[in-house]
Amino acid sequence: MAIQVTATSLSGVKIIEPKVFGDTRGFFFESYNAREFAEHVAPGLEFVQDNHSRSMKGVLRGMHYQIRHPQGKLVRVVSGEVYDVVVDLRRDSPTFGKWEGLHLSADNKRQLWVPPGFAHGFYVTSDSAEFLYKTTDYWYPEHERSLLWNDSDVGVEWPLDGIPTLADKDAAGGLLKEIEVY
């Protein structure tokens, strides 16, 4: 197996660590293998879109989700480091409103599988970071929603270094008790 998969405290959310082959020339690893992903992470899914973002230190992107056409996301960092966070928005889940966070970086090469039904976001802890993610559905701006990144009812413990830089839509995110959920 070319990946090690670890379950998190949120059902369905998984940390994926690839087997890295390195020597004096550099390194090689499979960043995605459909057969292994289906067998060890989430069977029966198809990725339809790849996204790439670059952000500077202190940028917080999220907490995004689509209320219709929910996206599963396979996320990773190829340059720099982020603190990546998911929040369970599945009303019938025993972990509804709970969050999980971890550092993803170019150095640790970890990936995170975020199933549909979760809000997702990240905070850049390095000077800059390039973030890649595959999605299981297309982006529909009319269905995008944002959970307020610092909702005290959720209580995400962001490793902030000052006031984060936010997009207007992220600063205006809704509270868990008021937003549409799954």
Summary of the structure (lengths in Angstrom):
residues: 182
radius of gyration: 15.9
end to end distance: 33.7
largest distance: 53.6
contacts: 555
relative contact order: 0.24
helix: 8%
strand: 43%
